[in-house]
Amino acid sequence: MVTTLQEQFEAAAAASKSLSQKPSNDTLLQLYSLYKQATAGDATDEKPSNPFDFVAKAKYEAWVSLKGLPANEAMQRYIELVKKLA
């Protein structure tokens, strides 16, 4: 049975929610930014408004760092990262 990249990506997204160990913060940022790039495309210019919301700022900066990465490439990297973590 051949699955599409989209199906593999959705399966990896589901699997990422039930990993046996919680990934490091850096890995979580990678997962977040790859997921956002794959599903929403390039980050918008809407930076987090609260300067003290460091988590939102880190997430936004991680996503912006992937600007220009095609969605299918982001999906593939996401799938590979989840496989490594599983």
ROMI-229298 format. One record per atom (N, C-alpha, C): residue number from 1; residue in three letters; x, y, z; atom name. Coordinates in steps of 0.02 Angstrom, whole numbers, padded with zeros to 5 digits. Example, Ala and Ser with C-alpha at 12.3 -4.5 7.8 and 13.67 -1.06 7.14 Angstrom:
BEGIN
 resi resn     xx     yy     zz name
    1  ALA  00660 -00284  00390    N
    1  ALA  00615 -00225  00390   CA
    1  ALA  00660 -00165  00390    C
    2  SER  00642 -00112  00354    N
    2  SER  00684 -00053  00357   CA
    2  SER  00645  00002  00394    C
***
This chain:
BEGIN
 resi resn     xx     yy     zz name
    1  MET  00042 -00060  00000    N
    1  MET  00000  00000  00000   CA
    1  MET  00044  00063  00000    C
    2  VAL  00036  00102 -00051    N
    2  VAL  00075  00163 -00057   CA
    2  VAL  00036  00221 -00026    C
    3  THR  00069  00258  00017    N
    3  THR  00035  00315  00048   CA
    3  THR  00065  00379  00020    C
    4  THR  00025  00430  00016    N
    4  THR  00048  00494 -00009   CA
    4  THR  00089  00530  00045    C
    5  LEU  00125  00580  00023    N
    5  LEU  00163  00621  00070   CA
    5  LEU  00117  00652  00122    C
    6  GLN  00059  00675  00099    N
    6  GLN  00010  00706  00145   CA
    6  GLN -00012  00655  00198    C
    7  GLU -00025  00594  00178    N
    7  GLU -00046  00542  00226   CA
    7  GLU  00010  00525  00276    C
    8  GLN  00072  00522  00250    N
    8  GLN  00129  00509  00294   CA
    8  GLN  00138  00566  00343    C
    9  PHE  00128  00627  00319    N
    9  PHE  00135  00687  00362   CA
    9  PHE  00082  00685  00417    C
   10  GLU  00020  00670  00399    N
   10  GLU -00034  00667  00448   CA
   10  GLU -00021  00612  00500    C
   11  ALA  00005  00556  00477    N
   11  ALA  00022  00501  00523   CA
   11  ALA  00078  00522  00570    C
   12  ALA  00128  00557  00543    N
   12  ALA  00184  00581  00585   CA
   12  ALA  00159  00632  00636    C
   13  ALA  00113  00676  00615    N
   13  ALA  00086  00726  00661   CA
   13  ALA  00049  00692  00718    C
   14  ALA  00012  00639  00702    N
   14  ALA -00024  00601  00754   CA
   14  ALA  00027  00566  00800    C
   15  ALA  00078  00536  00770    N
   15  ALA  00129  00500  00809   CA
   15  ALA  00168  00547  00854    C
   16  SER  00177  00609  00833    N
   16  SER  00216  00657  00873   CA
   16  SER  00182  00673  00939    C
   17  LYS  00118  00662  00943    N
   17  LYS  00080  00676  01004   CA
   17  LYS  00087  00620  01056    C
   18  SER  00113  00562  01035    N
   18  SER  00118  00506  01081   CA
   18  SER  00189  00477  01084    C
   19  LEU  00238  00521  01081    N
   19  LEU  00308  00498  01087   CA
   19  LEU  00321  00474  01158    C
   20  SER  00364  00424  01165    N
   20  SER  00377  00396  01231   CA
   20  SER  00414  00446  01277    C
   21  GLN  00456  00488  01247    N
   21  GLN  00490  00539  01286   CA
   21  GLN  00476  00608  01256    C
   22  LYS  00471  00658  01301    N
   22  LYS  00460  00726  01277   CA
   22  LYS  00525  00751  01245    C
   23  PRO  00521  00775  01182    N
   23  PRO  00581  00801  01150   CA
   23  PRO  00607  00865  01184    C
   24  SER  00669  00882  01170    N
   24  SER  00698  00943  01197   CA
   24  SER  00661  01004  01168    C
   25  ASN  00671  01061  01200    N
   25  ASN  00638  01122  01176   CA
   25  ASN  00660  01138  01104    C
   26  ASP  00724  01128  01088    N
   26  ASP  00747  01141  01020   CA
   26  ASP  00712  01096  00970    C
   27  THR  00704  01033  00988    N
   27  THR  00670  00986  00943   CA
   27  THR  00597  01003  00937    C
   28  LEU  00566  01024  00992    N
   28  LEU  00496  01045  00988   CA
   28  LEU  00487  01106  00942    C
   29  LEU  00535  01152  00945    N
   29  LEU  00533  01210  00900   CA
   29  LEU  00541  01188  00827    C
   30  GLN  00584  01139  00814    N
   30  GLN  00591  01113  00746   CA
   30  GLN  00526  01082  00722    C
   31  LEU  00496  01041  00764    N
   31  LEU  00432  01010  00747   CA
   31  LEU  00379  01062  00732    C
   32  TYR  00374  01112  00776    N
   32  TYR  00325  01165  00768   CA
   32  TYR  00336  01203  00702    C
   33  SER  00398  01224  00690    N
   33  SER  00411  01266  00631   CA
   33  SER  00401  01226  00567    C
   34  LEU  00422  01163  00565    N
   34  LEU  00411  01122  00505   CA
   34  LEU  00337  01111  00493    C
   35  TYR  00299  01098  00547    N
   35  TYR  00227  01088  00540   CA
   35  TYR  00194  01151  00512    C
   36  LYS  00211  01209  00541    N
   36  LYS  00181  01272  00518   CA
   36  LYS  00200  01286  00446    C
   37  GLN  00262  01274  00428    N
   37  GLN  00284  01287  00359   CA
   37  GLN  00247  01241  00311    C
   38  ALA  00238  01178  00331    N
   38  ALA  00204  01129  00288   CA
   38  ALA  00130  01144  00280    C
   39  THR  00099  01170  00333    N
   39  THR  00026  01180  00332   CA
   39  THR  00005  01251  00315    C
   40  ALA  00046  01300  00333    N
   40  ALA  00026  01370  00323   CA
   40  ALA  00071  01409  00275    C
   41  GLY  00128  01380  00256    N
   41  GLY  00174  01415  00213   CA
   41  GLY  00217  01464  00252    C
   42  ASP  00246  01512  00217    N
   42  ASP  00291  01560  00249   CA
   42  ASP  00256  01598  00305    C
   43  ALA  00295  01614  00356    N
   43  ALA  00270  01652  00414   CA
   43  ALA  00247  01721  00391    C
   44  THR  00195  01745  00423    N
   44  THR  00171  01812  00408   CA
   44  THR  00214  01863  00445    C
   45  ASP  00201  01925  00434    N
   45  ASP  00239  01978  00468   CA
   45  ASP  00210  01993  00537    C
   46  GLU  00161  01954  00559    N
   46  GLU  00129  01967  00623   CA
   46  GLU  00171  01937  00680    C
   47  LYS  00219  01976  00702    N
   47  LYS  00261  01954  00758   CA
   47  LYS  00219  01953  00822    C
   48  PRO  00238  01910  00870    N
   48  PRO  00202  01910  00934   CA
   48  PRO  00203  01980  00965    C
   49  SER  00146  02002  00989    N
   49  SER  00140  02071  01014   CA
   49  SER  00168  02080  01084    C
   50  ASN  00168  02027  01124    N
   50  ASN  00193  02033  01193   CA
   50  ASN  00268  02021  01194    C
   51  PRO  00308  02072  01210    N
   51  PRO  00381  02062  01209   CA
   51  PRO  00406  02014  01263    C
   52  PHE  00364  01998  01311    N
   52  PHE  00384  01952  01365   CA
   52  PHE  00359  01881  01354    C
   53  ASP  00326  01869  01297    N
   53  ASP  00304  01802  01280   CA
   53  ASP  00360  01767  01241    C
   54  PHE  00408  01742  01279    N
   54  PHE  00468  01714  01248   CA
   54  PHE  00454  01651  01208    C
   55  VAL  00404  01612  01229    N
   55  VAL  00387  01551  01192   CA
   55  VAL  00360  01569  01123    C
   56  ALA  00313  01616  01121    N
   56  ALA  00285  01637  01057   CA
   56  ALA  00339  01667  01012    C
   57  LYS  00384  01704  01041    N
   57  LYS  00438  01735  01003   CA
   57  LYS  00483  01681  00974    C
   58  ALA  00501  01631  01014    N
   58  ALA  00545  01577  00990   CA
   58  ALA  00510  01538  00935    C
   59  LYS  00446  01524  00943    N
   59  LYS  00408  01488  00892   CA
   59  LYS  00407  01527  00827    C
   60  TYR  00393  01592  00832    N
   60  TYR  00390  01634  00773   CA
   60  TYR  00457  01636  00737    C
   61  GLU  00511  01645  00775    N
   61  GLU  00577  01649  00745   CA
   61  GLU  00597  01583  00712    C
   62  ALA  00578  01527  00742    N
   62  ALA  00593  01462  00713   CA
   62  ALA  00555  01454  00647    C
   63  TRP  00493  01477  00645    N
   63  TRP  00452  01472  00584   CA
   63  TRP  00481  01518  00530    C
   64  VAL  00498  01580  00548    N
   64  VAL  00526  01627  00500   CA
   64  VAL  00590  01600  00468    C
   65  SER  00629  01562  00507    N
   65  SER  00693  01536  00482   CA
   65  SER  00683  01487  00424    C
   66  LEU  00622  01463  00414    N
   66  LEU  00608  01415  00360   CA
   66  LEU  00577  01450  00299    C
   67  LYS  00576  01516  00298    N
   67  LYS  00545  01553  00243   CA
   67  LYS  00572  01529  00176    C
   68  GLY  00526  01515  00130    N
   68  GLY  00545  01492  00063   CA
   68  GLY  00550  01417  00055    C
   69  LEU  00547  01380  00111    N
   69  LEU  00550  01307  00107   CA
   69  LEU  00483  01282  00080    C
   70  PRO  00484  01243  00025    N
   70  PRO  00421  01217 -00002   CA
   70  PRO  00385  01172  00048    C
   71  ALA  00319  01172  00045    N
   71  ALA  00278  01133  00093   CA
   71  ALA  00296  01058  00091    C
   72  ASN  00306  01030  00030    N
   72  ASN  00321  00959  00027   CA
   72  ASN  00389  00943  00059    C
   73  GLU  00437  00988  00054    N
   73  GLU  00502  00978  00087   CA
   73  GLU  00495  00983  00163    C
   74  ALA  00455  01030  00186    N
   74  ALA  00442  01037  00258   CA
   74  ALA  00408  00973  00284    C
   75  MET  00360  00947  00246    N
   75  MET  00326  00885  00266   CA
   75  MET  00376  00828  00272    C
   76  GLN  00420  00822  00222    N
   76  GLN  00469  00767  00222   CA
   76  GLN  00516  00773  00282    C
   77  ARG  00540  00833  00296    N
   77  ARG  00584  00843  00354   CA
   77  ARG  00548  00827  00420    C
   78  TYR  00485  00846  00424    N
   78  TYR  00444  00833  00484   CA
   78  TYR  00438  00758  00495    C
   79  ILE  00421  00722  00441    N
   79  ILE  00413  00649  00445   CA
   79  ILE  00478  00617  00469    C
   80  GLU  00535  00638  00439    N
   80  GLU  00599  00609  00458   CA
   80  GLU  00616  00623  00531    C
   81  LEU  00601  00684  00554    N
   81  LEU  00616  00702  00624   CA
   81  LEU  00573  00660  00672    C
   82  VAL  00509  00651  00657    N
   82  VAL  00466  00611  00701   CA
   82  VAL  00490  00538  00702    C
   83  LYS  00511  00512  00644    N
   83  LYS  00537  00443  00642   CA
   83  LYS  00598  00436  00687    C
   84  LYS  00642  00486  00687    N
   84  LYS  00702  00484  00730   CA
   84  LYS  00682  00484  00804    C
   85  LEU  00630  00520  00820    N
   85  LEU  00609  00526  00890   CA
   85  LEU  00570  00465  00915    C
   86  ALA  00539  00429  00869    N
   86  ALA  00496  00372  00888   CA
   86  ALA  00536  00314  00916    C
***
